[in-house]
Amino acid sequence: MLADYKTRRASAEREAEEIIAGAKAEAERIAAEAKAKMEDFVAGAPKTAESKIALGRGPGRGRRSAPPRPMRRSPPPPPSSRNR
């Protein structure tokens, strides 16, 4: 019975180590992908800005929206409810 327990425990420990190693490898892969995407984004940002400037859509010249509409005032209360 003790030998069976030790065998199962050793097997479970090996399986846990394999799971941990796989998770670490996956985390490293994801981190490498994220780093590559970030580097591509940072490298492309100046090109995007230059193309927007070339098209006349530089900073402050992007999509223009209509000016904000003035706020409507609510009508005054009827004369009967005013304080005299």
C-alpha positions as CSV (number, residue, x, y, z in Angstrom):
1,M,0.0,0.0,0.0
2,L,2.8,2.4,0.9
3,A,4.7,1.6,-2.3
4,D,1.5,2.2,-4.4
5,Y,1.1,5.6,-2.7
6,K,4.7,6.6,-3.4
7,T,4.3,5.5,-7.0
8,R,1.2,7.6,-7.5
9,R,2.7,10.5,-5.7
10,A,5.9,10.4,-7.9
11,S,3.7,10.2,-11.0
12,A,1.6,13.2,-9.9
13,E,4.7,15.2,-9.2
14,R,6.1,14.4,-12.7
15,E,2.7,15.4,-14.2
16,A,2.7,18.6,-12.2
17,E,6.2,19.5,-13.4
18,E,5.2,18.8,-17.0
19,I,2.2,21.1,-16.6
20,I,4.3,23.9,-15.1
21,A,7.0,23.5,-17.8
22,G,4.3,23.7,-20.5
23,A,2.7,26.8,-18.9
24,K,6.1,28.5,-18.6
25,A,6.8,27.8,-22.3
26,E,3.4,29.1,-23.3
27,A,3.9,32.3,-21.2
28,E,7.3,32.8,-22.9
29,R,5.8,32.4,-26.3
30,I,3.0,34.8,-25.6
31,A,5.4,37.4,-24.2
32,A,7.6,37.1,-27.3
33,E,4.6,37.6,-29.5
34,A,3.5,40.6,-27.5
35,K,7.0,42.1,-27.7
36,A,7.1,41.6,-31.5
37,K,3.7,43.2,-31.9
38,M,4.6,46.1,-29.7
39,E,7.9,46.6,-31.7
40,D,5.9,46.5,-35.0
41,F,3.4,49.1,-33.6
42,V,6.2,51.4,-32.4
43,A,8.1,51.1,-35.6
44,G,4.9,51.8,-37.7
45,A,3.7,54.8,-35.6
46,P,6.0,57.3,-37.3
47,K,5.1,56.1,-40.7
48,T,1.4,56.4,-39.9
49,A,1.9,59.9,-38.5
50,E,3.9,60.9,-41.6
51,S,1.2,59.6,-44.0
52,K,-1.5,61.5,-42.1
53,I,0.5,64.7,-42.2
54,A,1.1,64.1,-46.0
55,L,-2.7,63.8,-46.4
56,G,-3.3,67.0,-44.5
57,R,-4.7,65.1,-41.5
58,G,-2.0,65.8,-39.0
59,P,-2.5,66.7,-35.4
60,G,-5.5,68.9,-35.0
61,R,-6.6,68.2,-38.6
62,G,-8.2,64.8,-38.1
63,R,-11.9,64.2,-38.4
64,R,-13.8,67.4,-37.7
65,S,-17.1,67.3,-36.1
66,A,-19.7,70.0,-36.0
67,P,-19.4,72.6,-33.2
68,P,-21.4,71.7,-30.1
69,R,-25.0,72.8,-30.1
70,P,-25.9,75.4,-27.5
71,M,-27.8,74.1,-24.5
72,R,-31.5,74.7,-24.5
73,R,-32.9,76.5,-21.5
74,S,-36.0,75.1,-20.0
75,P,-39.0,77.3,-20.3
76,P,-39.9,79.4,-17.2
77,P,-42.5,78.0,-14.9
78,P,-46.1,79.1,-15.4
79,P,-47.0,82.4,-13.6
80,S,-49.3,80.6,-11.0
81,S,-46.3,78.7,-9.6
82,R,-44.0,81.6,-9.2
83,N,-43.4,83.2,-5.8
84,R,-45.0,86.6,-5.5
